[in-house]
Each structure stands twice: as C-alpha cells, then as structure tokens.
Amino acid sequence: MKNTKILKEYREKDIKNLSREKDSLRDKLAILRSDLAFRKLKNVRQILATRKQIAQISTILNEKVASEIIKQEAAK
C-alpha cells in the first residue's frame, strides 16, 4: 500500500522533477556506500531501498520520455 502511494507521487511529477529526485538519490546512495565502507552505516538495508527507488524513478522516467516521443511523432 505504501509503495503504491510513492509510485503514484512519482507518476504525478514531471520529467524535470523526476530527474532531480533521481540525482539526489544517487548522491544519497554514494554517501551511504562511503558510510558503509567506513563502518558508519548501521542499517545496510537503506542502500537496497535507495537503489530500488532509483530503479523505480528510472522506469517512470523512461515511460514518460517514450510517451513524449510517441506524442511528437503522432503530431507530425
């Protein structure tokens, strides 16, 4: 249930905002990985959750870009 709400929020955002969100999550992932290397990270599952969020956003971004391309081709 919680996951569908998050996905719904992602789908409502535009491409620009999704790209920003994806970039910030990648930065967060880099920080988490460095914390893991220095043994500062207590909850390792945060890395998995962040990677999953990045994958979900990437999928939605690809869907939106593909639909934009189809709309542009149809307008020609």
N, CA, C and O atoms as a MOPAC input file, in Angstrom:
PM7 MOZYME 1SCF
protein

 N      0.82900 1    -1.18900 1     0.00000 1
 C      0.00000 1     0.00000 1     0.00000 1
 C      0.87400 1     1.25300 1     0.00000 1
 O      0.64500 1     2.19200 1    -0.76200 1
 N      1.86500 1     1.24100 1     0.86100 1
 C      2.75700 1     2.38900 1     0.96900 1
 C      3.51500 1     2.61000 1    -0.34300 1
 O      3.70500 1     3.74300 1    -0.78700 1
 N      3.93600 1     1.51700 1    -0.94300 1
 C      4.70400 1     1.58900 1    -2.17700 1
 C      3.88000 1     2.18300 1    -3.31700 1
 O      4.41200 1     2.94200 1    -4.12800 1
 N      2.60700 1     1.85500 1    -3.39100 1
 C      1.77300 1     2.37600 1    -4.47100 1
 C      1.56500 1     3.88000 1    -4.33000 1
 O      1.45000 1     4.59000 1    -5.33000 1
 N      1.51700 1     4.36500 1    -3.09500 1
 C      1.38900 1     5.80700 1    -2.88600 1
 C      2.63500 1     6.53000 1    -3.37700 1
 O      2.54600 1     7.58600 1    -4.00400 1
 N      3.78500 1     5.95700 1    -3.08800 1
 C      5.04700 1     6.57200 1    -3.53000 1
 C      5.12400 1     6.57000 1    -5.04700 1
 O      5.50800 1     7.57200 1    -5.65100 1
 N      4.76300 1     5.45300 1    -5.66700 1
 C      4.79000 1     5.37600 1    -7.13000 1
 C      3.80400 1     6.35100 1    -7.75100 1
 O      4.07800 1     6.93400 1    -8.80000 1
 N      2.66600 1     6.52800 1    -7.11300 1
 C      1.66300 1     7.47200 1    -7.61100 1
 C      2.21700 1     8.89300 1    -7.57500 1
 O      2.00800 1     9.67200 1    -8.50500 1
 N      2.92400 1     9.22500 1    -6.49400 1
 C      3.55100 1    10.54500 1    -6.38500 1
 C      4.59900 1    10.74100 1    -7.47700 1
 O      4.68700 1    11.81500 1    -8.07100 1
 N      5.38900 1     9.70900 1    -7.74000 1
 C      6.40000 1     9.79600 1    -8.79400 1
 C      5.74900 1    10.00600 1   -10.16200 1
 O      6.23800 1    10.79500 1   -10.97000 1
 N      4.66400 1     9.30800 1   -10.41400 1
 C      3.99700 1     9.42200 1   -11.71100 1
 C      3.36700 1    10.79200 1   -11.92800 1
 O      3.19300 1    11.21900 1   -13.07000 1
 N      3.02700 1    11.47800 1   -10.85300 1
 C      2.43800 1    12.81000 1   -10.96900 1
 C      3.48000 1    13.88500 1   -11.24900 1
 O      3.13500 1    14.96700 1   -11.72400 1
 N      4.74000 1    13.60900 1   -10.96500 1
 C      5.79100 1    14.59400 1   -11.18000 1
 C      6.16500 1    14.64900 1   -12.66000 1
 O      5.95300 1    13.69400 1   -13.40700 1
 N      6.72100 1    15.78100 1   -13.06200 1
 C      7.16100 1    15.89700 1   -14.45000 1
 C      8.59500 1    15.37200 1   -14.58400 1
 O      9.23900 1    15.01800 1   -13.59700 1
 N      9.07000 1    15.33200 1   -15.81800 1
 C     10.36800 1    14.74200 1   -16.11400 1
 C     11.49900 1    15.47800 1   -15.40600 1
 O     12.43400 1    14.85300 1   -14.90500 1
 N     11.41500 1    16.79600 1   -15.36500 1
 C     12.47100 1    17.58800 1   -14.73900 1
 C     12.60000 1    17.27700 1   -13.23700 1
 O     13.70300 1    17.08700 1   -12.72500 1
 N     11.46400 1    17.23000 1   -12.55200 1
 C     11.47800 1    16.94100 1   -11.11700 1
 C     11.93300 1    15.51300 1   -10.83200 1
 O     12.63000 1    15.26400 1    -9.84900 1
 N     11.54300 1    14.58700 1   -11.68400 1
 C     11.98500 1    13.20900 1   -11.50800 1
 C     13.48800 1    13.08200 1   -11.68900 1
 O     14.14300 1    12.32300 1   -10.97600 1
 N     14.02900 1    13.82100 1   -12.63700 1
 C     15.47400 1    13.79400 1   -12.85000 1
 C     16.21400 1    14.34200 1   -11.63800 1
 O     17.24000 1    13.80200 1   -11.22600 1
 N     15.68300 1    15.41900 1   -11.07300 1
 C     16.29600 1    15.97600 1    -9.85800 1
 C     16.24000 1    14.98200 1    -8.70700 1
 O     17.21400 1    14.80700 1    -7.97500 1
 N     15.09400 1    14.33800 1    -8.55400 1
 C     14.91200 1    13.35100 1    -7.49600 1
 C     15.89800 1    12.19800 1    -7.66600 1
 O     16.49700 1    11.72800 1    -6.69800 1
 N     16.05500 1    11.75500 1    -8.89700 1
 C     16.97100 1    10.66000 1    -9.19300 1
 C     18.41300 1    11.06400 1    -8.87600 1
 O     19.17100 1    10.27500 1    -8.31100 1
 N     18.78800 1    12.28500 1    -9.23900 1
 C     20.14100 1    12.77100 1    -8.94400 1
 C     20.39500 1    12.85500 1    -7.44000 1
 O     21.47100 1    12.49200 1    -6.96400 1
 N     19.40600 1    13.33200 1    -6.70500 1
 C     19.58700 1    13.43900 1    -5.25300 1
 C     19.68100 1    12.05300 1    -4.61400 1
 O     20.43400 1    11.86000 1    -3.66000 1
 N     18.92400 1    11.09500 1    -5.13300 1
 C     19.01900 1     9.73300 1    -4.60500 1
 C     20.35900 1     9.09400 1    -4.94300 1
 O     20.89200 1     8.31700 1    -4.15100 1
 N     20.90200 1     9.41100 1    -6.09900 1
 C     22.23700 1     8.89400 1    -6.43800 1
 C     23.30100 1     9.46800 1    -5.51700 1
 O     24.23000 1     8.76500 1    -5.11800 1
 N     23.16600 1    10.74800 1    -5.18100 1
 C     24.08800 1    11.35300 1    -4.22500 1
 C     23.95500 1    10.68500 1    -2.85500 1
 O     24.94900 1    10.40400 1    -2.18600 1
 N     22.71500 1    10.44100 1    -2.45800 1
 C     22.46100 1     9.77500 1    -1.17400 1
 C     23.07000 1     8.38100 1    -1.17100 1
 O     23.64500 1     7.95100 1    -0.17100 1
 N     22.94400 1     7.67600 1    -2.28900 1
 C     23.49900 1     6.33400 1    -2.39900 1
 C     25.02300 1     6.35400 1    -2.27500 1
 O     25.60200 1     5.47800 1    -1.63300 1
 N     25.66300 1     7.33100 1    -2.87400 1
 C     27.11200 1     7.44900 1    -2.77200 1
 C     27.53700 1     7.68400 1    -1.31800 1
 O     28.52500 1     7.11900 1    -0.84900 1
 N     26.78200 1     8.51700 1    -0.62600 1
 C     27.07900 1     8.77900 1     0.78500 1
 C     26.88500 1     7.51600 1     1.61600 1
 O     27.69900 1     7.19900 1     2.48400 1
 N     25.80000 1     6.80100 1     1.34300 1
 C     25.54500 1     5.56100 1     2.07900 1
 C     26.65000 1     4.54300 1     1.84600 1
 O     27.07000 1     3.85400 1     2.77500 1
 N     27.11600 1     4.44800 1     0.62000 1
 C     28.18900 1     3.49600 1     0.31700 1
 C     29.49400 1     3.87600 1     1.00300 1
 O     30.22500 1     3.00800 1     1.48100 1
 N     29.78400 1     5.15900 1     1.05100 1
 C     31.01400 1     5.56900 1     1.74300 1
 C     30.87600 1     5.34100 1     3.24900 1
 O     31.84000 1     4.95600 1     3.91000 1
 N     29.68200 1     5.57900 1     3.78800 1
 C     29.44500 1     5.29600 1     5.20300 1
 C     29.60400 1     3.80800 1     5.49700 1
 O     30.12600 1     3.42700 1     6.54500 1
 N     29.15400 1     2.97300 1     4.57000 1
 C     29.30400 1     1.53200 1     4.72800 1
 C     30.78600 1     1.14400 1     4.73900 1
 O     31.21400 1     0.30800 1     5.53500 1
 N     31.54800 1     1.75400 1     3.85700 1
 C     32.97000 1     1.44400 1     3.78300 1
 C     33.71000 1     1.85300 1     5.05500 1
 O     34.65900 1     1.18600 1     5.46900 1
 N     33.27800 1     2.93500 1     5.66300 1
 C     33.91900 1     3.40700 1     6.88500 1
 C     33.22400 1     2.89500 1     8.14600 1
 O     33.48700 1     3.37000 1     9.25100 1
 N     32.34800 1     1.93500 1     7.96500 1
 C     31.63800 1     1.28900 1     9.08200 1
 C     30.80100 1     2.25800 1     9.91000 1
 O     30.62000 1     2.05300 1    11.11100 1
 N     30.29000 1     3.31200 1     9.27700 1
 C     29.42800 1     4.25300 1     9.98000 1
 C     27.95000 1     3.91900 1     9.79400 1
 O     27.10300 1     4.36900 1    10.56600 1
 N     27.64800 1     3.13500 1     8.77100 1
 C     26.26300 1     2.82700 1     8.43700 1
 C     25.75400 1     1.68400 1     9.31200 1
 O     26.34900 1     0.60700 1     9.35800 1
 N     24.65800 1     1.93300 1     9.99500 1
 C     24.08400 1     0.92000 1    10.87600 1
 C     23.05000 1     0.06500 1    10.14700 1
 O     22.98000 1    -1.14400 1    10.36900 1
 N     22.24300 1     0.68500 1     9.27300 1
 C     21.17500 1    -0.01800 1     8.57400 1
 C     21.56000 1    -0.18600 1     7.10800 1
 O     21.40900 1     0.73800 1     6.30900 1
 N     22.05000 1    -1.35400 1     6.76600 1
 C     22.52100 1    -1.63000 1     5.40700 1
 C     21.36600 1    -1.67200 1     4.41300 1
 O     21.56800 1    -1.45700 1     3.21700 1
 N     20.17300 1    -1.94400 1     4.89300 1
 C     19.01100 1    -2.02600 1     4.00500 1
 C     18.66700 1    -0.68100 1     3.37500 1
 O     17.92300 1    -0.63200 1     2.39500 1
 N     19.19500 1     0.40500 1     3.92200 1
 C     18.97600 1     1.72100 1     3.31300 1
 C     19.55200 1     1.76300 1     1.91000 1
 O     18.99600 1     2.41300 1     1.02500 1
 N     20.65900 1     1.07700 1     1.70800 1
 C     21.27700 1     1.03400 1     0.37800 1
 C     20.33100 1     0.34500 1    -0.60300 1
 O     20.11100 1     0.83400 1    -1.71100 1
 N     19.78300 1    -0.77500 1    -0.19400 1
 C     18.86000 1    -1.50400 1    -1.07100 1
 C     17.60700 1    -0.68900 1    -1.37000 1
 O     17.13100 1    -0.66500 1    -2.50500 1
 N     17.08400 1    -0.03200 1    -0.36400 1
 C     15.87800 1     0.77500 1    -0.55700 1
 C     16.14600 1     1.94600 1    -1.49800 1
 O     15.30700 1     2.27800 1    -2.33500 1
 N     17.30900 1     2.56700 1    -1.36200 1
 C     17.66200 1     3.69500 1    -2.22600 1
 C     17.84600 1     3.22500 1    -3.66500 1
 O     17.39700 1     3.88800 1    -4.60000 1
 N     18.50300 1     2.08800 1    -3.84100 1
 C     18.67500 1     1.54400 1    -5.18900 1
 C     17.32400 1     1.22100 1    -5.82500 1
 O     17.12800 1     1.43400 1    -7.02200 1
 N     16.40400 1     0.70900 1    -5.02500 1
 C     15.07100 1     0.39200 1    -5.53500 1
 C     14.33600 1     1.65800 1    -5.95600 1
 O     13.67300 1     1.67500 1    -6.99300 1
 N     14.44800 1     2.71700 1    -5.16000 1
 C     13.80600 1     3.98500 1    -5.51300 1
 C     14.38000 1     4.53100 1    -6.81600 1
 O     13.63800 1     5.02400 1    -7.66600 1
 N     15.69400 1     4.44400 1    -6.97500 1
 C     16.33000 1     4.92700 1    -8.20300 1
 C     15.80900 1     4.13400 1    -9.40600 1
 O     15.52500 1     4.71000 1   -10.45600 1
 N     15.68700 1     2.82800 1    -9.25100 1
 C     15.17900 1     1.98900 1   -10.34000 1
 C     13.73400 1     2.33500 1   -10.68200 1
 O     13.36700 1     2.37600 1   -11.85700 1
 N     12.91600 1     2.58200 1    -9.66700 1
 C     11.52000 1     2.93400 1    -9.91000 1
 C     11.41400 1     4.26600 1   -10.64400 1
 O     10.62200 1     4.41000 1   -11.57600 1
 N     12.21000 1     5.23000 1   -10.22200 1
 C     12.18600 1     6.53800 1   -10.87900 1
 C     12.69300 1     6.41700 1   -12.30900 1
 O     12.14400 1     7.04000 1   -13.21800 1
 N     13.73900 1     5.61900 1   -12.51500 1
 C     14.26800 1     5.42700 1   -13.86600 1
 C     13.21700 1     4.81800 1   -14.78700 1
 O     13.09300 1     5.22200 1   -15.94300 1
 N     12.47000 1     3.85800 1   -14.28400 1
 C     11.42200 1     3.22900 1   -15.07900 1
 C     10.33800 1     4.23300 1   -15.45700 1
 O      9.90800 1     4.29100 1   -16.60900 1
 N      9.90700 1     5.01300 1   -14.48800 1
 C      8.86900 1     6.00600 1   -14.75700 1
 C      9.37900 1     7.07300 1   -15.71800 1
 O      8.64300 1     7.52400 1   -16.59500 1
 N     10.64500 1     7.48000 1   -15.55500 1
 C     11.23800 1     8.45100 1   -16.47800 1
 C     11.25200 1     7.91400 1   -17.90300 1
 O     10.90000 1     8.62600 1   -18.84400 1
 N     11.65900 1     6.66000 1   -18.05800 1
 C     11.69200 1     6.05900 1   -19.38900 1
 C     10.29800 1     5.99300 1   -20.00100 1
 O     10.13700 1     6.22600 1   -21.19900 1
 N      9.29900 1     5.68200 1   -19.20000 1
 C      7.92800 1     5.64500 1   -19.69500 1
 C      7.47700 1     7.02200 1   -20.15300 1
 O      6.84900 1     7.15800 1   -21.20300 1
 N      7.79700 1     8.04100 1   -19.36900 1
 C      7.38600 1     9.40700 1   -19.71800 1
 C      8.10300 1     9.90100 1   -20.96700 1
 O      7.48900 1    10.54200 1   -21.82000 1
 N      9.38400 1     9.61100 1   -21.08200 1
 C     10.13500 1    10.03600 1   -22.26600 1
 C      9.60400 1     9.32500 1   -23.51200 1
 O      9.45500 1     9.93700 1   -24.57000 1
 N      9.32400 1     8.03500 1   -23.37700 1
 C      8.78800 1     7.28300 1   -24.51700 1
 C      7.43100 1     7.83500 1   -24.94400 1
 O      7.15600 1     7.94800 1   -26.13900 1
 N      6.58900 1     8.17600 1   -23.98300 1
 C      5.28100 1     8.71400 1   -24.33300 1
 C      5.40600 1    10.09800 1   -24.98700 1
 O      4.61900 1    10.43700 1   -25.87100 1
 N      6.38000 1    10.88800 1   -24.56400 1
 C      6.63100 1    12.19800 1   -25.19200 1
 C      7.07300 1    12.00600 1   -26.64100 1
 O      6.63500 1    12.73700 1   -27.53000 1
 N      7.92200 1    11.04600 1   -26.87100 1
 C      8.40000 1    10.79300 1   -28.23600 1
 C      7.24300 1    10.33100 1   -29.12300 1
 O      7.13100 1    10.75300 1   -30.27400 1
 N      6.39800 1     9.47800 1   -28.59200 1
 C      5.24400 1     8.98500 1   -29.35900 1
 C      4.30100 1    10.14700 1   -29.67700 1
 O      3.77600 1    10.23500 1   -30.78700 1
 N      4.08700 1    11.02800 1   -28.71600 1
 C      3.22600 1    12.19500 1   -28.96300 1
 C      3.82200 1    13.10300 1   -30.02900 1
 O      3.09100 1    13.62500 1   -30.87100 1
 N      5.12200 1    13.29500 1   -30.00700 1
 C      5.76000 1    14.13700 1   -31.00000 1
 C      5.69000 1    13.50800 1   -32.38800 1
 O      5.48200 1    14.20600 1   -33.38000 1
 N      5.85900 1    12.21500 1   -32.45500 1
 C      5.77400 1    11.52200 1   -33.74500 1
 C      4.34500 1    11.55600 1   -34.28500 1
 O      4.14100 1    11.66500 1   -35.49500 1
 N      3.38000 1    11.46700 1   -33.41600 1
 C      1.98600 1    11.48500 1   -33.85100 1
 C      1.57600 1    12.87600 1   -34.33500 1
 O      0.70200 1    13.01300 1   -35.19000 1
 N      2.21400 1    13.89400 1   -33.78300 1
 C      1.87800 1    15.27500 1   -34.17200 1
 C      2.43000 1    15.61500 1   -35.56100 1
 O      1.95800 1    16.55600 1   -36.19900 1
 N      3.39700 1    14.87800 1   -36.01800 1
 C      3.99500 1    15.16500 1   -37.33100 1
 C      3.13400 1    14.75400 1   -38.45400 1
 O      3.50500 1    14.93300 1   -39.61400 1

